[in-house]
Amino acid sequence: MDNYMKLEIPGKSQNEAFARVAVAAFAAQADPTIDEISDIKTAVSEAVTNAIIHGYENGPGIIMISSVLTGSRLEITVVDYGTGIADIEQARQPLYTTKPELERSGMGFTIMENFMDEFTVTSSPGQGTTVTMVKVFNGITQPCES
């Protein structure tokens, strides 16, 4: 049987670090490398930060994070029920941002895509956004301490 976890947090910036550590702790049971854990933390941070800043720009909402571990494959899903994205392809372009005043680089989706083995985003305006990321553990570098 696959192992899984589900986490529901308010979309507040102070919860971003908790979310990334919780997913990393869950992933640790697959004996990932330090680099793999770092990639997961970075990608989860970007997904949760996007949900907070873009999904819930008018105030905090709920962010759902789930992870499923099947052998050496970890699938992470981050869902918000916020404003949604009108043009996903445009939003996925490096350096594109709807909030330049916040000193954001517009690299969130690019970072997630580059740090994970698979990346998809689905969204509808007014309905929220779902980001799904997959990491397949290869165990190439130094193993992470459990």
C-alpha positions, 0 to 999 in steps of 0.5 A, spaced: 500 500 500 502 507 498 503 511 504 500 518 504 499 524 508 494 530 507 496 537 510 491 543 511 494 550 513 491 557 513 494 561 507 499 565 511 506 566 510 508 563 517 506 557 514 510 556 508 516 553 512 512 548 516 509 546 509 516 545 506 519 541 512 512 537 513 513 534 506 520 533 507 519 529 513 514 525 510 519 524 504 525 522 508 522 515 509 524 513 502 531 515 504 532 521 499 539 524 498 540 531 501 540 534 494 533 531 493 530 533 500 533 540 498 529 540 491 523 538 495 523 543 500 524 549 495 519 546 490 514 546 496 516 553 498 515 556 491 508 552 490 505 554 497 508 562 497 504 562 490 498 560 493 499 565 499 501 571 494 497 570 488 491 565 490 489 569 496 491 576 494 485 579 498 486 575 504 488 568 507 484 562 505 486 554 505 491 551 502 491 543 502 498 539 501 498 532 500 503 527 498 503 520 496 509 515 496 509 509 492 516 506 492 521 511 490 516 516 487 513 522 491 507 525 488 506 532 492 499 536 490 498 543 493 491 546 492 488 553 493 481 555 492 483 562 491 483 567 484 486 562 479 490 563 473 487 566 467 493 564 462 497 558 465 502 558 459 503 566 460 504 564 468 509 559 466 514 564 462 520 565 466 520 572 469 513 573 468 509 576 475 503 579 476 506 582 482 512 586 480 511 591 486 513 585 491 520 584 488 518 577 486 522 574 480 516 571 477 520 564 477 516 560 481 513 555 476 520 555 473 523 553 479 518 548 481 519 545 474 526 545 474 527 542 481 522 536 480 521 530 475 514 532 473 510 538 474 503 540 472 499 546 474 491 546 473 487 552 474 480 556 473 479 563 474 475 564 481 476 556 482 483 556 485 489 552 482 492 545 483 500 544 482 502 537 482 509 535 482 513 528 482 520 527 485 523 520 483 528 518 488 535 516 485 540 516 491 546 518 487 549 523 492 550 523 500 544 520 503 540 524 508 540 522 515 533 519 518 
